[in-house]
Amino acid sequence: MESFSIKTKLTFEDFRKLNFFLLYRKGITRFALIFGSMMLLIIFVPYLTSIPFWEEFPTFPFGIAFAMTFIPPYSIFRTARKNYNTNKMISEEICYEFDKETISISGDTFNSTMKWDQIFEITLSKSWLLIWQNSQVANAIPRRDITNEQIETIKDLVKNKNQIIKSFR
């Protein structure tokens, strides 16, 4: 099997969407969003429709519901903007070269090569191919930059790597 390469460049919009994807793929975060939204509805519907449910506005429950619903996305947006603007490696064009033994990742300011045995996990979603170096660090390739044939080739490359193939369906 011969090697192939993928070139990609993340825009700020890509990076923001990736950060939101990584935040909301966790069940606890989705639960907090749904629970906070439900709390806001429970607070506002009776209050705004003049149903005598509250004698005074429930400030503390409102604060908790507001924090659960709006603070995480706001925080992610600000952090993503700051990281994208300060770390130039995120915004430069990146070339991924895949072969039988290694993945080489290179940009204008860096170059890295990893053996397949060093890869922690590969995650495929409808928008991203994530190559995890460990449980906290991933290289992201937008699906628009990778073909289905290339995905199948990567699956063939990792078919004997049990720790990777179980996560890469």
C-alpha atoms as an extended CHARMM CRD file, in Angstrom:
* protein
*
       169  EXT
         1         1  MET       CA              0.0000000000        0.0000000000        0.0000000000  PROA      1               0.0000000000
         2         2  GLU       CA              1.3890000000        3.3510000000       -0.9170000000  PROA      2               0.0000000000
         3         3  SER       CA              1.1370000000        6.4640000000        1.1730000000  PROA      3               0.0000000000
         4         4  PHE       CA             -1.2720000000        9.3250000000        0.6620000000  PROA      4               0.0000000000
         5         5  SER       CA             -1.5480000000       12.8430000000        1.9990000000  PROA      5               0.0000000000
         6         6  ILE       CA             -4.2820000000       15.2160000000        3.1060000000  PROA      6               0.0000000000
         7         7  LYS       CA             -3.8650000000       18.9830000000        3.2240000000  PROA      7               0.0000000000
         8         8  THR       CA             -6.1370000000       21.0380000000        5.4230000000  PROA      8               0.0000000000
         9         9  LYS       CA             -6.4110000000       24.4650000000        6.9700000000  PROA      9               0.0000000000
        10        10  LEU       CA             -8.6830000000       25.2670000000        9.9000000000  PROA      10              0.0000000000
        11        11  THR       CA            -10.5290000000       28.5660000000        9.8080000000  PROA      11              0.0000000000
        12        12  PHE       CA            -11.6980000000       30.2190000000       13.0050000000  PROA      12              0.0000000000
        13        13  GLU       CA            -15.2110000000       28.9490000000       12.2420000000  PROA      13              0.0000000000
        14        14  ASP       CA            -13.8500000000       25.3800000000       11.9370000000  PROA      14              0.0000000000
        15        15  PHE       CA            -11.9420000000       25.7140000000       15.1900000000  PROA      15              0.0000000000
        16        16  ARG       CA            -14.9630000000       27.1280000000       17.0090000000  PROA      16              0.0000000000
        17        17  LYS       CA            -17.1950000000       24.3060000000       15.7480000000  PROA      17              0.0000000000
        18        18  LEU       CA            -14.5700000000       21.7430000000       16.7450000000  PROA      18              0.0000000000
        19        19  ASN       CA            -14.4330000000       23.1270000000       20.2740000000  PROA      19              0.0000000000
        20        20  PHE       CA            -18.2280000000       23.0320000000       20.5690000000  PROA      20              0.0000000000
        21        21  PHE       CA            -18.2560000000       19.4840000000       19.1920000000  PROA      21              0.0000000000
        22        22  LEU       CA            -15.6900000000       18.3730000000       21.7600000000  PROA      22              0.0000000000
        23        23  LEU       CA            -17.6060000000       20.0780000000       24.5810000000  PROA      23              0.0000000000
        24        24  TYR       CA            -21.0520000000       18.7620000000       23.7200000000  PROA      24              0.0000000000
        25        25  ARG       CA            -20.0210000000       15.2080000000       22.8430000000  PROA      25              0.0000000000
        26        26  LYS       CA            -19.7930000000       14.5710000000       26.5760000000  PROA      26              0.0000000000
        27        27  GLY       CA            -23.0440000000       13.4010000000       28.1000000000  PROA      27              0.0000000000
        28        28  ILE       CA            -22.7020000000       15.4690000000       31.2680000000  PROA      28              0.0000000000
        29        29  THR       CA            -22.3930000000       18.6830000000       29.2720000000  PROA      29              0.0000000000
        30        30  ARG       CA            -25.4470000000       17.8750000000       27.1580000000  PROA      30              0.0000000000
        31        31  PHE       CA            -27.3480000000       17.0140000000       30.3550000000  PROA      31              0.0000000000
        32        32  ALA       CA            -26.3680000000       20.3500000000       31.9370000000  PROA      32              0.0000000000
        33        33  LEU       CA            -27.5330000000       22.2390000000       28.8330000000  PROA      33              0.0000000000
        34        34  ILE       CA            -30.8870000000       20.4340000000       28.7270000000  PROA      34              0.0000000000
        35        35  PHE       CA            -31.4180000000       20.6770000000       32.4820000000  PROA      35              0.0000000000
        36        36  GLY       CA            -30.5110000000       24.3840000000       32.5400000000  PROA      36              0.0000000000
        37        37  SER       CA            -32.8260000000       25.1120000000       29.6040000000  PROA      37              0.0000000000
        38        38  MET       CA            -35.6670000000       23.2500000000       31.2880000000  PROA      38              0.0000000000
        39        39  MET       CA            -35.0720000000       25.1930000000       34.4980000000  PROA      39              0.0000000000
        40        40  LEU       CA            -35.2510000000       28.4640000000       32.5690000000  PROA      40              0.0000000000
        41        41  LEU       CA            -38.5550000000       27.4050000000       31.0180000000  PROA      41              0.0000000000
        42        42  ILE       CA            -39.9440000000       26.3330000000       34.3960000000  PROA      42              0.0000000000
        43        43  ILE       CA            -38.9460000000       29.7040000000       35.8520000000  PROA      43              0.0000000000
        44        44  PHE       CA            -40.0750000000       31.9710000000       33.0130000000  PROA      44              0.0000000000
        45        45  VAL       CA            -43.3030000000       30.4120000000       31.7650000000  PROA      45              0.0000000000
        46        46  PRO       CA            -45.2240000000       30.8070000000       35.0460000000  PROA      46              0.0000000000
        47        47  TYR       CA            -43.5800000000       34.1690000000       35.7420000000  PROA      47              0.0000000000
        48        48  LEU       CA            -44.3570000000       35.6610000000       32.3280000000  PROA      48              0.0000000000
        49        49  THR       CA            -47.8680000000       34.2250000000       32.0090000000  PROA      49              0.0000000000
        50        50  SER       CA            -48.8890000000       35.6490000000       35.3850000000  PROA      50              0.0000000000
        51        51  ILE       CA            -49.6400000000       32.2230000000       36.8180000000  PROA      51              0.0000000000
        52        52  PRO       CA            -49.3140000000       32.7740000000       40.5800000000  PROA      52              0.0000000000
        53        53  PHE       CA            -46.5180000000       30.2610000000       40.9860000000  PROA      53              0.0000000000
        54        54  TRP       CA            -43.8170000000       32.6360000000       42.2190000000  PROA      54              0.0000000000
        55        55  GLU       CA            -44.3870000000       35.3400000000       44.8020000000  PROA      55              0.0000000000
        56        56  GLU       CA            -41.1140000000       36.9510000000       43.7910000000  PROA      56              0.0000000000
        57        57  PHE       CA            -38.6440000000       36.2910000000       41.0010000000  PROA      57              0.0000000000
        58        58  PRO       CA            -36.5280000000       33.1780000000       41.7940000000  PROA      58              0.0000000000
        59        59  THR       CA            -33.1040000000       34.7920000000       41.4930000000  PROA      59              0.0000000000
        60        60  PHE       CA            -30.9620000000       31.9050000000       42.7240000000  PROA      60              0.0000000000
        61        61  PRO       CA            -32.5460000000       29.1720000000       40.5350000000  PROA      61              0.0000000000
        62        62  PHE       CA            -32.4330000000       31.5770000000       37.5970000000  PROA      62              0.0000000000
        63        63  GLY       CA            -28.7170000000       32.1910000000       38.1750000000  PROA      63              0.0000000000
        64        64  ILE       CA            -27.9790000000       28.4590000000       38.2880000000  PROA      64              0.0000000000
        65        65  ALA       CA            -30.0530000000       27.7710000000       35.1610000000  PROA      65              0.0000000000
        66        66  PHE       CA            -28.4660000000       30.7000000000       33.3210000000  PROA      66              0.0000000000
        67        67  ALA       CA            -24.9620000000       29.5290000000       34.2570000000  PROA      67              0.0000000000
        68        68  MET       CA            -25.6650000000       25.9380000000       33.1580000000  PROA      68              0.0000000000
        69        69  THR       CA            -27.1090000000       27.0590000000       29.8360000000  PROA      69              0.0000000000
        70        70  PHE       CA            -25.0390000000       30.0430000000       28.7140000000  PROA      70              0.0000000000
        71        71  ILE       CA            -21.6660000000       30.0730000000       30.5150000000  PROA      71              0.0000000000
        72        72  PRO       CA            -20.1590000000       26.9300000000       28.8410000000  PROA      72              0.0000000000
        73        73  PRO       CA            -20.7990000000       28.0310000000       25.2340000000  PROA      73              0.0000000000
        74        74  TYR       CA            -19.6940000000       31.5900000000       25.9610000000  PROA      74              0.0000000000
        75        75  SER       CA            -16.5360000000       30.3150000000       27.6270000000  PROA      75              0.0000000000
        76        76  ILE       CA            -15.7890000000       27.9570000000       24.7340000000  PROA      76              0.0000000000
        77        77  PHE       CA            -16.2780000000       30.7390000000       22.1960000000  PROA      77              0.0000000000
        78        78  ARG       CA            -13.9340000000       33.1320000000       24.0260000000  PROA      78              0.0000000000
        79        79  THR       CA            -11.3040000000       30.4510000000       24.6250000000  PROA      79              0.0000000000
        80        80  ALA       CA            -11.4470000000       29.2790000000       21.0040000000  PROA      80              0.0000000000
        81        81  ARG       CA            -11.0480000000       32.8470000000       19.7260000000  PROA      81              0.0000000000
        82        82  LYS       CA             -8.1150000000       33.4950000000       22.0600000000  PROA      82              0.0000000000
        83        83  ASN       CA             -6.3720000000       30.2090000000       21.2050000000  PROA      83              0.0000000000
        84        84  TYR       CA             -6.9120000000       30.6280000000       17.4700000000  PROA      84              0.0000000000
        85        85  ASN       CA             -5.5450000000       34.1660000000       17.4680000000  PROA      85              0.0000000000
        86        86  THR       CA             -2.5250000000       33.4510000000       19.6790000000  PROA      86              0.0000000000
        87        87  ASN       CA             -1.4460000000       30.0140000000       18.3880000000  PROA      87              0.0000000000
        88        88  LYS       CA             -0.4830000000       30.3700000000       14.7350000000  PROA      88              0.0000000000
        89        89  MET       CA             -0.0100000000       26.6020000000       14.3400000000  PROA      89              0.0000000000
        90        90  ILE       CA             -3.7940000000       26.1920000000       14.5020000000  PROA      90              0.0000000000
        91        91  SER       CA             -4.4190000000       28.4390000000       11.4990000000  PROA      91              0.0000000000
        92        92  GLU       CA             -1.6230000000       27.3200000000        9.2030000000  PROA      92              0.0000000000
        93        93  GLU       CA             -1.9860000000       24.7610000000        6.4320000000  PROA      93              0.0000000000
        94        94  ILE       CA             -1.2770000000       21.2780000000        7.7430000000  PROA      94              0.0000000000
        95        95  CYS       CA             -0.2610000000       18.2780000000        5.6660000000  PROA      95              0.0000000000
        96        96  TYR       CA             -0.9920000000       14.7820000000        7.0010000000  PROA      96              0.0000000000
        97        97  GLU       CA              0.9010000000       11.9450000000        5.3340000000  PROA      97              0.0000000000
        98        98  PHE       CA             -0.3200000000        8.4360000000        6.0210000000  PROA      98              0.0000000000
        99        99  ASP       CA              1.6350000000        5.2980000000        5.2880000000  PROA      99              0.0000000000
       100       100  LYS       CA              1.7850000000        1.7240000000        6.5530000000  PROA      100             0.0000000000
       101       101  GLU       CA              3.9610000000        2.5420000000        9.5750000000  PROA      101             0.0000000000
       102       102  THR       CA              3.4950000000        6.2240000000       10.4530000000  PROA      102             0.0000000000
       103       103  ILE       CA              1.5230000000        9.4290000000       10.2960000000  PROA      103             0.0000000000
       104       104  SER       CA              3.5690000000       12.5240000000        9.4900000000  PROA      104             0.0000000000
       105       105  ILE       CA              2.0510000000       15.8750000000       10.3710000000  PROA      105             0.0000000000
       106       106  SER       CA              3.7290000000       19.0270000000        9.1290000000  PROA      106             0.0000000000
       107       107  GLY       CA              2.9860000000       22.7120000000        8.9080000000  PROA      107             0.0000000000
       108       108  ASP       CA              4.9740000000       25.8720000000        8.3230000000  PROA      108             0.0000000000
       109       109  THR       CA              6.3270000000       25.9310000000       11.8860000000  PROA      109             0.0000000000
       110       110  PHE       CA              6.3520000000       22.2710000000       12.9460000000  PROA      110             0.0000000000
       111       111  ASN       CA              6.9120000000       18.6960000000       11.8160000000  PROA      111             0.0000000000
       112       112  SER       CA              5.9260000000       15.5480000000       13.6730000000  PROA      112             0.0000000000
       113       113  THR       CA              5.9090000000       11.8290000000       12.9470000000  PROA      113             0.0000000000
       114       114  MET       CA              4.0420000000        9.2140000000       14.9740000000  PROA      114             0.0000000000
       115       115  LYS       CA              3.9260000000        5.4640000000       14.6120000000  PROA      115             0.0000000000
       116       116  TRP       CA              0.4960000000        3.8860000000       14.5230000000  PROA      116             0.0000000000
       117       117  ASP       CA              1.2310000000        2.2190000000       17.8720000000  PROA      117             0.0000000000
       118       118  GLN       CA              1.5430000000        5.6780000000       19.4450000000  PROA      118             0.0000000000
       119       119  ILE       CA             -1.9600000000        6.7380000000       18.3950000000  PROA      119             0.0000000000
       120       120  PHE       CA             -4.4080000000        6.6770000000       21.3020000000  PROA      120             0.0000000000
       121       121  GLU       CA             -7.6480000000        6.6680000000       19.3190000000  PROA      121             0.0000000000
       122       122  ILE       CA             -9.2570000000        7.7390000000       16.0550000000  PROA      122             0.0000000000
       123       123  THR       CA            -12.7440000000        9.2470000000       16.1220000000  PROA      123             0.0000000000
       124       124  LEU       CA            -14.8960000000        9.7490000000       13.0530000000  PROA      124             0.0000000000
       125       125  SER       CA            -17.9400000000       12.0280000000       13.1460000000  PROA      125             0.0000000000
       126       126  LYS       CA            -20.0240000000       13.5260000000       10.3660000000  PROA      126             0.0000000000
       127       127  SER       CA            -17.8340000000       16.6550000000       10.4190000000  PROA      127             0.0000000000
       128       128  TRP       CA            -14.4340000000       15.5250000000       11.7400000000  PROA      128             0.0000000000
       129       129  LEU       CA            -11.7330000000       12.9040000000       11.6860000000  PROA      129             0.0000000000
       130       130  LEU       CA             -9.9070000000       13.2130000000       15.0020000000  PROA      130             0.0000000000
       131       131  ILE       CA             -6.5420000000       11.5160000000       15.5150000000  PROA      131             0.0000000000
       132       132  TRP       CA             -5.9730000000       11.4080000000       19.2680000000  PROA      132             0.0000000000
       133       133  GLN       CA             -2.3830000000       11.5110000000       20.5070000000  PROA      133             0.0000000000
       134       134  ASN       CA             -3.6540000000       10.9350000000       24.0610000000  PROA      134             0.0000000000
       135       135  SER       CA             -6.9650000000       11.4240000000       25.8590000000  PROA      135             0.0000000000
       136       136  GLN       CA             -6.5700000000       15.2300000000       25.7950000000  PROA      136             0.0000000000
       137       137  VAL       CA             -4.8120000000       16.1010000000       22.4990000000  PROA      137             0.0000000000
       138       138  ALA       CA             -6.2260000000       15.4610000000       19.0350000000  PROA      138             0.0000000000
       139       139  ASN       CA             -5.3500000000       16.4460000000       15.4910000000  PROA      139             0.0000000000
       140       140  ALA       CA             -8.5020000000       17.4390000000       13.6240000000  PROA      140             0.0000000000
       141       141  ILE       CA             -9.1610000000       16.9470000000        9.9310000000  PROA      141             0.0000000000
       142       142  PRO       CA            -12.4330000000       18.3780000000        8.6090000000  PROA      142             0.0000000000
       143       143  ARG       CA            -14.4420000000       15.7750000000        6.6990000000  PROA      143             0.0000000000
       144       144  ARG       CA            -14.6390000000       18.1510000000        3.7310000000  PROA      144             0.0000000000
       145       145  ASP       CA            -10.8980000000       17.5810000000        3.2160000000  PROA      145             0.0000000000
       146       146  ILE       CA            -10.9420000000       13.7900000000        3.3510000000  PROA      146             0.0000000000
       147       147  THR       CA            -12.6020000000       11.3400000000        0.9810000000  PROA      147             0.0000000000
       148       148  ASN       CA            -14.4530000000        8.1590000000        1.9110000000  PROA      148             0.0000000000
       149       149  GLU       CA            -11.7470000000        6.1600000000        0.1120000000  PROA      149             0.0000000000
       150       150  GLN       CA             -9.0820000000        7.7720000000        2.3100000000  PROA      150             0.0000000000
       151       151  ILE       CA            -11.1090000000        6.9350000000        5.4200000000  PROA      151             0.0000000000
       152       152  GLU       CA            -11.3580000000        3.3200000000        4.2840000000  PROA      152             0.0000000000
       153       153  THR       CA             -7.5990000000        3.2820000000        3.6480000000  PROA      153             0.0000000000
       154       154  ILE       CA             -6.9470000000        4.5690000000        7.1730000000  PROA      154             0.0000000000
       155       155  LYS       CA             -9.2570000000        1.8540000000        8.5300000000  PROA      155             0.0000000000
       156       156  ASP       CA             -7.1950000000       -0.7170000000        6.6140000000  PROA      156             0.0000000000
       157       157  LEU       CA             -3.9770000000        0.7380000000        8.0540000000  PROA      157             0.0000000000
       158       158  VAL       CA             -5.2230000000        0.3700000000       11.6390000000  PROA      158             0.0000000000
       159       159  LYS       CA             -7.1300000000       -2.9160000000       11.2990000000  PROA      159             0.0000000000
       160       160  ASN       CA             -4.4930000000       -4.7710000000       13.3420000000  PROA      160             0.0000000000
       161       161  LYS       CA             -4.2500000000       -2.0670000000       16.0250000000  PROA      161             0.0000000000
       162       162  ASN       CA             -6.8770000000       -3.1630000000       18.5630000000  PROA      162             0.0000000000
       163       163  GLN       CA             -6.7570000000       -0.0070000000       20.7000000000  PROA      163             0.0000000000
       164       164  ILE       CA             -7.4720000000        2.1370000000       17.6260000000  PROA      164             0.0000000000
       165       165  ILE       CA             -9.8880000000        0.0100000000       15.6030000000  PROA      165             0.0000000000
       166       166  LYS       CA            -12.4020000000       -0.3920000000       18.4550000000  PROA      166             0.0000000000
       167       167  SER       CA            -12.9750000000        3.3730000000       18.4620000000  PROA      167             0.0000000000
       168       168  PHE       CA            -12.7660000000        3.8660000000       14.6910000000  PROA      168             0.0000000000
       169       169  ARG       CA            -15.9260000000        2.5600000000       13.0870000000  PROA      169             0.0000000000
